[in-house]
Amino acid sequence: MDCIFCDIVKGRVPCHKIWENDEHLAFLSIFPNIKGFSVVITKEHFSSYAFGQEDQILTKLILATKKVEHCHLYTTEAADE
């Protein structure tokens, strides 16, 4: 399987990691459309079609995204001061 996100998780492709836990990884986008734009992914490979995922997987991803936003919000606010 050829997946850029799997390569990022395995450390084969570099990223600017901003947060992670056992199941998820968050990093800054290389093509941000706003300051601090980040990407949150699962460490296990899943199809990119979100609506095809089990509810538990999608729920965990959304909760991880919420944690990243909370942490990132304070980081970017501090950088602006």
Residue, then its C-alpha position, 0 to 999 in steps of 0.5 A: m500500500d502506498c499511503i503518504f500518511c502511513d509513511i508519516v506515521k512510520g517516520r519515513v516522511p518528515c513532518h512538523k509534529i504538534w501532538e500525538n497519542d497512541e492512536h492519532l498524530a497531528f502535524l502542521s500542513i505543508f500547504p496551509n491556507i491559514k496560520g497554524f493549519s494542521v492535519v490530524i490522522t489516525k496512526e492505523h490506515f483507514s480509507s479516507y472516506a469518513f462516512g464509511q468508517e465505524d462510528q467509534i473510529l470517527t468519534k475518536l478522530i473528532l475528539a483527537t481533533k478537538k484536543v489538537e485545536h485546544c492545544h494549538l489555540y493557546t500556542t498560536e495565541a501566545a505566538d501572536e503576543 
